[in-house]
Amino acid sequence: MAEPTTLLFGATGALGGHVLDSLITRGVDPATVTAAGRNPERLQELGQSGFATATVDLSDVNRMVDVVAGHRRVVLISGGDSHRLEQHTAVIEAAAKAGVEHLYYTSGLRADDVRFAIGADHQATEDALIASGVTYTILRNGWYIENYLQAMAGPRHTGVLAAAVGDAVVAAVSRKDLADALASVVTSDGHDNVTYHLSGDTDFTYADIARAMSVVLEREVTYTPVTPDELNAMLVNSGMDEAMAGFLVGLDEAIAGGLFARAGDDLARLIGRPTATLVEGLTHR
């Protein structure tokens, strides 16, 4: 039986699931892939599909060292915990100690732009990875189209998409496209010590996004720009706690500043096709 050579952290998440599917589509034997994550039910399903599995929390450093050992390649899908930088660093240190040949990290678009605090953990992780001496590929992922699925809840009833982004654009991308790009670099050569900037082919305005929502919801949706303070008040009045409201307002301010605008054609080139449209991303999960 084949021994696992590739370890995927974050395998039980949405992006991780697409990555596993894409690896299989590319002819990878699931027995050569260890799917690692925190969801035991999902890991059981993956095990039944032929993958090796490992239940691991990135905060458990000792367990992580054991899981990394013996793998040639490690794929680190960035986490969402508040202490994710420490978790990412621990993975990198474990990979270096184990003699891993290649580490792939999903970072964030324009992580090195000091105007955007949300990229700080990504940039620090990139710095730690480069300094580790492990051969790396960094994939700076853009804004998910799927992030707008939850945002459709309001327009579904009101017909209004409110956001504090002004007339900014966002080259939003589908998770599937990003997963295909990651699977592509994991299964091919020529990506040593390279950073890719993965944005969509098109800079969409929020008016474009409203039109796509109109198609998906089968009702007219219009975009209404609001100020950050107005958006914060709307979110809090809807029952959201102050911390989450502030976080979401901060994301809109980052979009307004151009954080997720188009950054080249790396994504389309890696996947060998045009990137998904808004309607495709909002309907195909």
Order of alpha helices (4+ residues) and beta strands (2+ residues): beta-alpha-beta-alpha-beta-alpha-beta-alpha-beta-alpha-beta-alpha-alpha-beta-beta-alpha-beta-beta-alpha-beta-alpha-alpha-alpha-alpha
